[in-house]
Amino acid sequence: MKRIIIIFIILFFSRSSLSTPYFFVHHLNPVKSLSKDQIKQIFMGESFTWEDGKEIQVVDYKKEVEEKKTFMKDFLKVSPFYLYKKWIRASLQGNTLPIKLFGSHQEVVDFIETTPDAIGYMYLNEIKSDKIKIVPVKNND
């Protein structure tokens, strides 16, 4: 019984550590931290510019990538259809750059390394680049 409880605790805590995504930007981006609400607004097509006035380039995964499904369900708490609709509306209104979609972590990292105003995410901190920085996430006030 003791062994089962230990295994459950290990599995629970290892899963919970994967439930919070890491957000990252180009190392020259002046952003120092973002709140959870700010990140949600960015990835839902409701916030379009950085504090310095430059347009935010949102980077996401293609719909079949498990990372995206987890992000929409657990962090944004929206359906794929709802998110798609929000981005189409924002794009048609000319409010934002079109979202960039990629099929792998490495493609996301490669793009952000060359795009100073881009923001992306992943659930494991696998970033090994001096051209990328992790953005600390503040709790909402």
Buried (B, 14 or more C-beta within 10 A) or exposed (E): EEEEEEEEEEEEEEEEEEEEBBBBBBEEBEBEEBEEBBBBBBBBBBBBEBEEEEEBBBBBBEEEBEBBEBBBEEBBEBEEEEBBEBBEEBBEEEBBBEBBBBEEBEBBBBBBBEBBBBBBBBBEEEBEEEBBBEBEBBEEE
